[in-house]
Amino acid sequence: MEFDRPGTRGVRGAPTGARQPEAAGGVRLRAAAHEPRGVRGLARRRARRAAAGVPAALGRAARIVAGRPRRRGAASGGRARHRRRGGLAVAATQPAPVVAITGAAGGIGSALARRWARDGAQLVLLDRDQDALDALAREFTAAGIEAVAIGCDITDEAACRAALRRVQEVFGRLDVLVNNAGITALAAFEHTAPATFRRLWEVNFLGAIHCTLPALPLLERSGGQVVVISSVAGFAPLLGRAAYAASKHALHGAFDTLRAEWAARGVGVTIVCPSYTDTAIVRRALDGAGRAGAAGDAPVASRMMAPSVLADRIVAGVRRRRRLLLPSWTARGAWWVSRVSGALYDRLMRRNQARMQGAVARWTDGSRGSDSRRAADSRPRPRSDSVGCSSR
């Protein structure tokens, strides 16, 4: 209760006709508001948006794209009652979450493993490079983190099923599956052989399918989450990477549908779309004929995100169970512009790539040989560990 101003009979905040309390001396009292503070603040924000003609849904959409968390208040239940570990909200009495990461030997995969290790997660490391996996697992074991290294070729469906059976035997559960392994190819559409399209499809798309299908029963029991490391090329074109963009677009279609189908069973899906990241995936890129080393020493982007920074943002997004995570301003800008005006996006993309000292021209003019398609069809398929599909 608060005192009203002397000499006034009205009581602010009291309903019309309500009996007003009086203090000694006949001074009327003002009734305190009964609404929680969070509700009053939410009502004020909605009133301001309504006065400005801004739909309430627009504010939520802007927060999602900007990657800002929802404000905590009465609508969100106040302070969380569970501590968050490993990117998931878990009760304090539950064991550390189990996180499986494909392509864990280097790049984004190893950065994610180290980030989740800091939260005390139990790690399942999957990669074709067994030596690098073993070294990483020893590093975690020495620090007191439980980690299991499993050599696995994600293009082999039977190997992926065997790896998930091993997870079931060792841990008995799985909380997060990160489909991270992938390769890229640098060549214009007309200079990309069908065999190269097929190779990227097998690694980038089918590899994620092979790992996810046997993991779904484990994820359902834990209310877990599938994380897909896609790219800006997953929702927009990328000059000189037709095969890569095709495989990433397919991931969005498949895993957006999986999210809708399994939401009622408690399984979430987060699709991450980074922009250029400083990893070996481009240095090991294929050319149109499927040969490694297409990029050479040419610059790929003027600015690239460090894998450790990206890992921090991915874990934060998984913790909030984001549907689509755009972890940089470049990715967010590309998302908005590509949807507002595809023609404008194409012009900006060509202008940006023109600054890269002719690198794209070398990828797209077929300088590696006009017979690239014939060469790709006649040569044996490259081993995945020699072209970098084992780690991004």
Helices and strands as residue ranges (DSSP letters): E 2-3, G 24-26, E 29-30, H 37-52, H 56-66, E 83-85, E 88-90, E 98-102, H 107-118, E 122-127, H 130-142, E 147-151, H 157-170, E 176-179, G 189-191, H 194-200, I 201-206, H 207-222, E 225-229, G 232-234, H 242-262, G 263-265, E 268-272, H 307-319, E 324-325, H 329-340, H 342-354, H 359-364, H 372-378, H 384-387
